[in-house]
Amino acid sequence: MTWQSFVLGAVAICFSLALVPAVMKRQGPPLSSCIVTALGMMAIIVCYITLGHLWFASATLALNASIWWALAWQEFSRRQAPRAIRQEKKEQ
C-alpha cells in the first residue's frame, strides 16, 4: 500500500464519520445531491482501482459512497411515504 492510498483512505474515513449525523437525522441532504455524490464517488473508485496501488483508498471511498446511497434511499423513502398514505385514503 502506498502512502497516498493511506492518506486518501484516512480522509474518506473522516468524511464517512462526518456523514453519520446526516444518516441519523430526519431530514437529510436532497435526493439529487445524494445520487450525484454517490455516482461521482463510484467514478473516483474506478479511477483509483485502475491506478493499481490505491486499494485502501478505494475500499474506504466505497464505504463513503455506500453511506451516500443509504442517504439517497432514506430520502427516497421519505418522499414515497406521503404518497402511500394519500393512496390509502383514496382507496377508503
C-alpha positions as CSV (number, residue, x, y, z in Angstrom):
1,M,0.0,0.0,0.0
2,T,1.4,3.4,-0.9
3,W,1.3,6.4,1.4
4,Q,-1.1,8.1,-1.0
5,S,-3.6,5.3,-0.5
6,F,-3.3,5.7,3.2
7,V,-3.9,9.5,3.1
8,L,-6.8,9.3,0.7
9,G,-8.3,6.5,2.8
10,A,-7.9,8.4,6.0
11,V,-9.7,11.4,4.5
12,A,-12.5,9.2,3.2
13,I,-13.0,7.7,6.7
14,C,-13.2,11.2,8.1
15,F,-15.8,12.1,5.5
16,S,-17.8,8.9,6.4
17,L,-17.8,9.8,10.1
18,A,-18.9,13.3,9.2
19,L,-22.0,11.8,7.4
20,V,-23.2,9.7,10.4
21,P,-25.2,12.6,11.9
22,A,-26.9,13.1,8.5
23,V,-28.0,9.4,8.5
24,M,-29.4,9.8,12.0
25,K,-31.4,13.0,11.2
26,R,-34.9,13.0,10.0
27,Q,-34.2,15.3,7.1
28,G,-31.0,14.6,5.1
29,P,-29.5,16.1,2.0
30,P,-31.6,16.4,-1.1
31,L,-32.0,13.2,-3.1
32,S,-30.3,14.7,-6.2
33,S,-27.3,15.6,-4.2
34,C,-27.0,12.1,-2.7
35,I,-27.3,10.4,-6.1
36,V,-24.8,12.7,-7.8
37,T,-22.3,12.5,-5.0
38,A,-22.5,8.7,-4.8
39,L,-22.1,8.3,-8.6
40,G,-19.1,10.7,-8.5
41,M,-17.5,8.7,-5.8
42,M,-18.1,5.5,-7.7
43,A,-16.3,7.0,-10.7
44,I,-13.4,8.0,-8.5
45,I,-13.3,4.5,-7.1
46,V,-12.9,3.1,-10.7
47,C,-10.0,5.6,-11.3
48,Y,-8.3,4.6,-8.0
49,I,-8.6,0.9,-8.9
50,T,-7.2,1.3,-12.4
51,L,-4.2,3.2,-10.9
52,G,-3.4,-0.1,-9.2
53,H,-1.9,0.9,-5.8
54,L,-4.8,2.7,-4.2
55,W,-6.8,-0.3,-2.8
56,F,-7.2,1.1,0.7
57,A,-8.4,4.4,-0.7
58,S,-10.8,2.5,-3.0
59,A,-12.3,0.5,-0.1
60,T,-12.8,3.5,2.2
61,L,-14.3,5.5,-0.6
62,A,-16.7,2.6,-1.3
63,L,-17.8,2.8,2.3
64,N,-18.4,6.6,1.9
65,A,-20.3,6.0,-1.4
66,S,-22.5,3.4,0.3
67,I,-23.4,5.9,3.0
68,W,-24.4,8.4,0.4
69,W,-26.5,5.6,-1.3
70,A,-28.1,5.0,2.1
71,L,-28.9,8.7,2.5
72,A,-30.4,8.6,-1.0
73,W,-32.6,5.6,-0.1
74,Q,-33.7,7.3,3.1
75,E,-34.7,10.5,1.2
76,F,-36.5,8.5,-1.5
77,S,-38.4,6.5,1.2
78,R,-39.4,9.7,2.9
79,R,-40.8,11.1,-0.3
80,Q,-42.7,7.9,-1.0
81,A,-44.4,7.6,2.4
82,P,-46.8,10.6,1.9
83,R,-47.8,9.2,-1.5
84,A,-48.6,5.8,0.1
85,I,-50.7,7.5,2.8
86,R,-52.7,9.5,0.2
87,Q,-53.2,6.4,-1.9
88,E,-54.6,4.5,1.2
89,K,-57.0,7.4,1.9
90,K,-58.3,7.4,-1.7
91,E,-59.0,3.7,-1.5
92,Q,-61.0,4.0,1.7
